[in-house]
Amino acid sequence: MSNFTPRAQQVLARKKENLANLINFVDDNPAADLLTADPLIDQAVAYGDGRKLISALVVPNLDELQKRADRLGCEIGGQDGFVTEPQLLEVFETLIVERMEAVSGPERVKKFLVLERAFQLDEDELTATLKVRRRHIIGKYEQQLAALYED
């Protein structure tokens, strides 16, 4: 960085610090807490370590999701374990955008996947005390989450 002016060095150092903070931020991202505050979402895992934006794996409250599907006149059914019904995904997109207004731009969930089922203890997705095993879940769904960044 010695070829840069002192001002440019300060700007680059600040940007480097912001990037490091964003990468570390995902582990304790409040986005998951904001999402699960809505009755339609039971569980959420934020993902984005080393990525330019944050995405989320969302587990819906299945009873609430069924009620919403009935009102919209559509089916919950999806593909490969994920909800794919456009009307339901639009509901989730609206909900997520509204919830993310409470945090700054880099902290916001920009892309998401909605599972058709809850995280399971017997799939090692939950601890014995029913806490979400974030790293295991991300590893399990890494391919699908990575695909969100290909657009």
Secondary structure as the mmCIF struct_conf table of DSSP 4:
data_model
#
loop_
_struct_conf.conf_type_id
_struct_conf.id
_struct_conf.beg_label_comp_id
_struct_conf.beg_label_asym_id
_struct_conf.beg_label_seq_id
_struct_conf.end_label_comp_id
_struct_conf.end_label_asym_id
_struct_conf.end_label_seq_id
TURN_TY1_P TURN_TY1_P1 SER A 2 ASN A 3
BEND BEND1 PHE A 4 PHE A 4
HELX_RH_AL_P HELX_RH_AL_P1 PRO A 6 PHE A 25
HELX_RH_3T_P HELX_RH_3T_P1 VAL A 26 ASP A 28
HELX_RH_AL_P HELX_RH_AL_P2 PRO A 30 THR A 36
TURN_TY1_P TURN_TY1_P2 ALA A 37 ALA A 37
BEND BEND2 ASP A 38 ASP A 38
TURN_TY1_P TURN_TY1_P3 PRO A 39 LEU A 40
STRN STRN1 ILE A 41 TYR A 47
TURN_TY1_P TURN_TY1_P4 ASP A 49 GLY A 50
BEND BEND3 ARG A 51 LEU A 53
STRN STRN2 ILE A 54 PRO A 60
HELX_RH_AL_P HELX_RH_AL_P3 LEU A 62 LEU A 72
TURN_TY1_P TURN_TY1_P5 GLY A 73 GLY A 73
STRN STRN3 GLY A 78 GLN A 79
TURN_TY1_P TURN_TY1_P6 ASP A 80 GLY A 81
STRN STRN4 PHE A 82 VAL A 83
HELX_RH_AL_P HELX_RH_AL_P4 PRO A 86 MET A 100
TURN_TY1_P TURN_TY1_P7 GLU A 101 ALA A 102
BEND BEND4 VAL A 103 VAL A 103
HELX_RH_3T_P HELX_RH_3T_P2 GLY A 105 GLU A 107
BEND BEND5 ARG A 108 ARG A 108
STRN STRN5 VAL A 109 VAL A 114
STRN STRN6 LEU A 115 LEU A 115
BEND BEND6 GLU A 116 ARG A 117
TURN_TY1_P TURN_TY1_P8 LEU A 121 ASP A 124
BEND BEND7 GLU A 125 GLU A 125
STRN STRN7 LEU A 126 LEU A 126
TURN_TY1_P TURN_TY1_P9 ALA A 128 THR A 129
STRN STRN8 VAL A 132 VAL A 132
HELX_RH_AL_P HELX_RH_AL_P5 ARG A 134 LYS A 140
TURN_TY1_P TURN_TY1_P10 TYR A 141 TYR A 141
HELX_RH_AL_P HELX_RH_AL_P6 GLU A 142 ALA A 147
TURN_TY1_P TURN_TY1_P11 LEU A 148 TYR A 149
#
